[in-house]
Amino acid sequence: MSDLQERIEAITARGDSLPREGPDPVNEPMIRHWAEAIGDANPRWRPGPDCEAPPAMAQVWTMPGLNAERPPGEPLWDTMVALDEAGYTSVLGTNCDQTYARALRPGERPRISSRLESVVGPKATAVGEGYFVTTRNSWFVGPTDAPEEVATMTFRVLKFIPGTGRPTVDRTEVVRPLVNRDSAFFWEGTAAHELRIQTCNVCGELRHPPGPVCPSCHAMERGHVVASGRGRVHSHLVHHAPAVPGKELPLTLALVELEEGVRMVGAVSDGVEIGDPVEVWFDRIDDDLTLAQWRPLGAPAQDAPQEVASDLPVWELAITPTLVVSTALATRDFQDVHHDRDLAQSRGSEDIFLNILTTTGLVQRYVTDWAGPRTQVLSCALRLGAAAHPYDTLRFTGVIVSETDGVTTIDVTGRVSRGTHVDARLEVRLP
């Protein structure tokens, strides 16, 4: 057994830690800072005799702070230290399942007790080789001889080695086509989601690639027709090396024979065979370039945007550096990846990114903005996916799953340009 495994087993065997009191009681200034950073105008969080703390703040009250020394015996911290010393120096929150018995009120001073549930790995992930660390936390208030459990959380983080993840591909670096008088019509067509084929206006011959002179009658009068976008694979190959700018390898390329009789080369989905029917789809790279790609007939396009049904109003939130930094500080999360771009990049990230506490707060704000300020959030289980970086947009949608015994279950999805940032399921009691 390795030294790392021995240390992890010893931490797991300790079970629940002794309760640790938060550095400050629940207080109105911190609630106000949170609400301002999250943009949550719920009147329940305003100063006054009826002030309450947002449920998503449960973890905030016992966060250790910027330079605070960790008390001995804290399971998550001891595990982080063991993994740091083994070379797994970067951290990324992945899952957070919280339940709330009631809202905390100013003056109460929560205590946290936690235990290490599991450490799984090493696993190969997109950001790097790492271990998934899961802890279970409980928050209590009241006398130590009769504590009241007010919230619980199962929390999972990934501790990984920076620089060992799968390389990402910048699609905007794709080789740009040469656009001239002969080919401009084709690229104008892809931008309009039309597959255009050049035609001779004298003899009607179709030709691709386009050119200035008809190869049949040598006339120079040319136009175009819009193809059906369907054809069959005439031949194909799989390109493994060298690297192709803007493309992820291996890359399958096919010579497609269109229904109109001409042949066209393009990227095609994996797994096709000669003779397979295919259809075109249009892959928008940026404002200046849309490529014609191929897929099996009837299959969904790999990167095509999809409209998502939503019972709740769609909410689009611009992610700014200020949002990322201010919410991290409001949640007392001083991990450098949330406020220092250089350090975030040195740890394998593209830029700073929203922390998991902020995402939890935004998800709950989205639901209570719709359902009303008196809505009681009973639980929130969420899973993070693509990071939410500055200069992107976070688009929330929500679907009502069920309504049983006064409890409404809602699935919330938040998407960014790279894909799904968060999937969450909330149980709420509507006012």
C-alpha positions in Angstrom: 0.0 0.0 0.0 1.3 3.4 -0.9 1.9 6.2 1.6 -0.9 8.2 0.0 -3.4 5.4 0.4 -2.3 4.8 4.0 -2.9 8.5 4.9 -6.3 8.5 3.2 -7.4 5.4 4.9 -6.3 6.8 8.3 -8.3 10.0 7.6 -11.4 8.0 6.6 -11.2 5.9 9.7 -11.4 8.9 12.0 -15.1 9.4 11.1 -16.8 12.7 12.0 -14.6 15.5 13.1 -15.1 17.5 16.2 -17.5 20.4 15.6 -15.7 23.6 14.5 -17.4 27.0 15.1 -17.4 29.5 12.3 -15.2 32.6 12.7 -18.3 34.9 12.9 -21.9 34.6 13.8 -24.5 35.0 11.0 -24.6 38.7 10.3 -26.4 41.2 8.1 -23.3 42.8 6.4 -22.1 39.4 5.0 -25.6 38.6 3.9 -25.8 42.0 2.2 -22.4 41.4 0.5 -23.6 38.0 -0.8 -26.8 39.4 -2.1 -25.1 42.3 -3.9 -22.5 40.0 -5.5 -25.1 37.4 -6.6 -27.5 40.1 -7.6 -30.3 38.6 -5.5 -32.9 41.3 -4.5 -34.9 38.9 -2.3 -36.3 41.1 0.5 -35.7 38.2 3.0 -32.0 39.0 2.9 -32.4 42.7 3.7 -31.4 44.0 7.1 -34.1 44.1 9.6 -35.9 42.1 12.3 -37.0 39.4 9.8 -33.6 39.1 8.0 -32.6 35.6 7.0 -29.5 34.2 5.4 -29.8 32.6 1.9 -29.8 28.8 2.2 -26.9 28.6 -0.3 -24.7 30.5 2.3 -24.7 27.6 4.7 -21.1 26.7 3.9 -19.9 30.4 3.9 -20.2 30.8 7.7 -17.6 28.2 8.4 -15.2 28.9 5.5 -11.7 29.3 7.0 -10.8 32.7 5.5 -7.7 34.0 3.6 -4.9 33.2 6.0 -6.6 31.2 8.7 -4.8 28.2 10.1 -6.6 25.0 9.6 -7.5 23.1 12.8 -6.0 19.7 13.2 -8.2 16.8 12.3 -10.2 18.5 9.5 -10.8 15.7 7.0 -10.9 17.7 3.8 -7.9 19.8 4.6 -5.8 16.8 5.7 -6.7 15.0 2.5 -5.9 18.1 0.4 -2.5 18.3 2.1 -1.8 14.6 1.4 -2.7 15.0 -2.3 -0.7 18.2 -2.6 2.4 16.4 -1.3 1.8 13.7 -3.8 1.8 16.2 -6.7 -2.0 16.8 -7.1 -1.8 20.5 -6.4 -4.8 21.9 -8.3 -8.4 21.7 -7.2 -11.8 22.0 -8.9 -15.2 21.7 -7.3 -17.5 19.2 -9.2 -20.5 18.2 -7.1 -22.4 19.8 -4.2 -25.6 18.3 -2.7 -27.1 20.4 0.0 -30.2 20.1 2.2 -31.7 22.8 4.4 -33.8 22.2 7.5 -34.4 26.0 7.9 -32.8 29.3 7.1 -30.1 30.7 9.5 -30.7 34.0 11.2 -28.4 36.8 12.3 -26.8 36.1 15.7 -26.7 32.3 15.2 -23.2 30.8 15.1 -23.0 27.6 13.1 -20.7 24.8 13.8 -19.5 22.3 11.2 -18.6 18.6 11.5 -17.3 16.7 8.6 -16.0 13.3 7.6 -14.2 11.9 4.6 -16.4 9.6 2.6 -14.3 8.5 -0.3 -11.2 9.2 -2.4 -11.4 7.7 -5.9 -8.6 7.7 -8.4 -6.3 8.3 -10.0 -8.6 9.2 -12.9 -7.8 10.7 -16.3 -9.9 13.9 -16.7 -10.1 16.7 -19.2 -8.1 19.0 -16.8 -5.6 16.4 -15.6 -5.0 13.2 -13.8 -6.5 13.4 -10.3 -8.5 12.1 -7.4 -12.2 12.7 -6.6 -12.5 13.6 -2.9 -16.0 13.4 -1.3 -16.8 14.7 2.1 -20.0 14.9 4.1 -20.6 18.0 6.2 -23.3 19.0 8.8 -24.0 22.4 10.3 -25.4 22.8 13.8 -26.6 25.6 16.0 -27.7 25.7 19.6 -26.3 24.2 22.7 -23.6 21.5 22.3 -25.6 19.1 24.4 -28.7 19.5 22.2 -27.5 20.6 18.8 -29.9 21.4 16.0 -28.8 20.3 12.5 -29.8 23.1 10.1 -28.0 22.0 6.9 -26.0 19.1 5.3 -23.8 18.9 2.3 -22.1 16.2 0.3 -19.2 17.9 -1.4 -16.9 16.5 -4.1 -13.8 18.1 -5.5 -11.2 17.0 -8.0 -7.5 17.3 -7.0 -5.4 17.0 -10.1 -2.0 17.5 -11.6 -2.0 20.6 -13.7 -0.9 20.2 -17.3 -1.8 16.5 -17.6 -5.2 16.9 -19.0 -6.3 16.3 -22.5 -5.3 19.2 -24.8 -8.0 21.5 -25.8 -8.6 22.6 -29.3 -9.2 26.3 -30.3 -11.7 25.9 -33.1 -11.0 29.5 -34.2 -7.5 28.5 -35.3 -8.9 26.4 -38.1 -7.2 27.0 -41.5 -9.2 29.7 -43.3 -10.3 29.2 -46.9 -9.1 31.4 -49.7 -12.2 33.4 -50.7 -12.1 35.0 -54.2 -14.5 35.9 -57.0 -14.9 32.2 -57.9 -15.6 30.9 -54.4 -17.3 33.8 -52.5 -20.7 32.5 -53.4 -20.0 29.1 -51.7 -19.0 30.7 -48.4 -21.8 33.1 -48.5 -24.0 30.0 -48.9 -22.6 28.2 -45.8 -23.2 31.3 -43.7 -26.8 31.2 -44.9 -27.0 27.4 -44.3 -27.1 26.6 -48.0 -24.9 24.1 -49.9 -24.3 25.9 -53.2 -22.8 24.3 -56.3 -21.4 26.3 -59.2 -23.2 26.0 -62.5 -22.5 27.0 -66.1 -25.1 29.5 -67.3 -24.6 28.4 -70.9 -24.6 24.6 -70.8 -25.9 23.9 -67.3 -22.9 21.8 -66.2 -22.5 21.6 -62.4 -18.9 21.7 -61.0 -17.1 21.6 -57.7 -14.7 23.0 -56.7 -15.7 26.2 -58.4 -13.6 27.9 -61.1 -13.7 30.7 -63.7 -14.3 28.5 -66.8 -16.7 25.7 -67.6 -14.7 22.6 -68.3 -17.3 21.3 -70.7 -18.1 24.3 -73.0 -15.4 26.8 -71.8 -18.0 29.5 -71.2 -17.2 32.0 -68.4 -20.8 32.8 -67.5 -21.4 31.1 -64.1 -24.1 31.0 -61.4 -25.0 28.5 -58.7 -27.8 26.2 -57.6 -28.6 25.1 -54.0 -28.0 21.4 -53.5 -30.3 19.1 -51.5 -27.4 18.6 -49.0 -27.6 14.8 -49.3 -25.3 12.3 -50.7 -23.3 9.1 -50.1 -19.8 8.4 -48.9 -17.7 7.6 -52.0 -14.5 7.2 -50.0 -13.0 8.2 -46.7 -9.9 8.2 -44.5 -9.0 8.8 -40.9 -6.3 11.4 -40.3 -4.2 10.8 -37.1 -1.1 13.0 -37.6 0.2 15.6 -37.9 -1.9 18.1 -36.0 -4.5 20.1 -37.9 -5.1 23.7 -36.6 -8.5 24.0 -35.0 -9.3 20.3 -35.4 -9.4 17.5 -32.8 -7.6 14.3 -34.0 -8.3 11.7 -35.2 -10.3 13.4 -37.9 -12.4 11.5 -40.5 -12.5 13.1 -44.0 -14.8 11.9 -46.7 -15.3 12.3 -50.4 -19.1 12.7 -50.6 -21.0 12.2 -53.9 -24.0 14.5 -53.9 -27.4 13.6 -55.3 -26.6 16.3 -57.9 -23.7 14.2 -59.2 -20.7 16.3 -58.1 -18.3 15.2 -55.3 -17.2 17.3 -52.3 -14.6 16.7 -49.6 -15.4 17.4 -46.0 -15.1 16.3 -42.4 -17.6 13.5 -41.5 -18.7 11.8 -38.3 -16.7 8.8 -37.1 -17.9 5.3 -38.0 -19.2 5.9 -41.6 -18.6 3.3 -44.4 -18.4 3.7 -48.1 -21.9 4.0 -49.5 -23.5 5.3 -46.3 -26.0 8.1 -46.9 -25.0 11.4 -45.3 -26.3 14.9 -45.1 -24.7 18.3 -44.6 -24.7 20.3 -41.5 -23.3 23.8 -41.0 -20.6 24.3 -38.3 -20.4 28.0 -37.4 -16.8 28.7 -36.3 -17.2 32.5 -35.8 -18.8 35.5 -37.4 -16.6 35.1 -40.5 -16.6 31.4 -41.2 -19.2 28.6 -41.3 -18.0 25.2 -42.5 -20.0 22.5 -44.4 -19.6 19.2 -42.4 -21.2 15.8 -42.9 -23.1 13.4 -40.7 -25.0 10.1 -41.2 -28.4 10.9 -42.6 -30.8 11.7 -39.8 -28.1 12.0 -37.0 -27.9 15.2 -34.8 -25.1 17.6 -35.6 -22.3 17.4 -33.1 -22.1 21.1 -32.3 -25.4 22.3 -33.6 -27.2 24.6 -31.1 -30.4 23.1 -29.7 -33.4 24.9 -28.4 -34.2 23.7 -24.9 -37.7 23.7 -23.4 -38.0 25.7 -20.3 -41.0 26.0 -17.9 -39.2 28.9 -16.2 -38.3 32.1 -18.0 -34.9 31.8 -19.7 -32.2 33.9 -17.8 -29.0 35.0 -19.6 -26.3 36.3 -17.3 -23.1 38.0 -18.6 -20.1 36.6 -16.9 -17.6 39.5 -16.1 -14.3 39.4 -14.2 -16.1 41.5 -11.5 -18.8 38.9 -11.1 -16.2 36.1 -10.8 -14.1 37.9 -8.3 -16.7 39.6 -6.2 -18.8 36.5 -5.7 -15.7 34.4 -4.8 -14.9 37.0 -2.1 -18.5 37.2 -0.9 -18.5 33.4 -0.5 -15.2 33.6 1.4 -13.5 31.4 -1.2 -10.0 32.6 -1.6 -8.8 29.9 -4.0 -6.5 31.8 -6.4 -8.2 30.2 -9.5 -11.2 32.5 -8.9 -9.4 35.8 -8.8 -5.8 35.5 -10.2 -5.7 34.9 -13.9 -2.0 34.1 -14.1 -2.2 31.6 -11.3 -5.4 30.1 -12.8 -3.7 29.5 -16.1 -0.6 28.0 -14.4 -2.9 25.5 -12.7 -4.4 24.4 -16.1 -7.3 26.8 -16.5 -8.1 29.0 -19.4 -8.9 31.9 -17.1 -10.5 32.6 -13.7 -13.9 31.0 -13.3 -17.0 31.0 -11.1 -16.7 29.0 -7.9 -19.2 26.3 -7.0 -20.7 28.3 -4.1 -21.5 31.1 -6.6 -23.1 28.7 -9.0 -25.2 27.3 -6.2 -26.3 30.8 -5.3 -27.1 31.7 -8.9 -29.2 28.6 -9.4 -31.2 29.3 -6.2 -31.7 32.9 -7.2 -33.0 31.8 -10.6 -35.6 29.6 -9.0 -36.7 32.1 -6.3 -36.8 35.0 -8.7 -39.4 33.0 -10.6 -41.3 31.3 -7.7 -41.3 34.3 -5.3 -39.2 35.6 -2.4 -41.0 33.4 0.2 -40.1 30.2 -1.6 -38.5 27.7 0.8 -35.5 25.9 -0.8 -35.4 22.4 0.8 -32.5 20.9 -1.2 -30.2 21.6 -4.0 -28.1 19.0 -5.8 -25.8 20.2 -8.5 -23.1 19.0 -10.7 -20.6 21.2 -12.5 -19.4 20.7 -16.1 -17.8 23.3 -18.4 -16.1 26.2 -16.5 -17.8 29.6 -16.6 -15.1 32.1 -17.6 -15.3 35.9 -18.0 -16.7 37.3 -21.3 -19.0 34.3 -21.7 -22.8 34.2 -21.1 -24.5 31.8 -18.6 -27.9 30.8 -19.9 -30.3 29.3 -17.3 -33.4 27.2 -18.1 -35.7 25.3 -15.8 -38.1 22.4 -16.0 -40.7 21.5 -13.4 -40.3 17.8 -12.8 -43.0 17.1 -10.3 -45.3 18.5 -7.6 -46.0 16.1 -4.7 -47.2 16.8 -1.2 -46.5 20.5 -1.5 -42.9 20.0 -2.7 -42.0 21.1 -6.2 -39.0 19.5 -7.9 -37.3 21.6 -10.5 -34.3 20.8 -12.8 -32.2 23.7 -13.7 -29.5 23.8 -16.4 -27.0 26.5 -16.9 -25.1 26.6 -20.2 -22.0 28.5 -21.4 -20.5 28.6 -24.9 -18.4 25.4 -24.2 -21.4 23.4 -23.1 -23.3 22.7 -19.9 -21.9 24.5 -16.9 -24.3 23.2 -14.3 -27.1 20.6 -13.9 -29.1 21.0 -10.7 -32.1 19.6 -9.1 -34.0 21.6 -6.5 -36.8 20.7 -4.1 -38.7 23.8 -3.0 -41.9 24.6 -1.2 -43.7 27.3 -3.0 -45.4 30.2 -1.0 
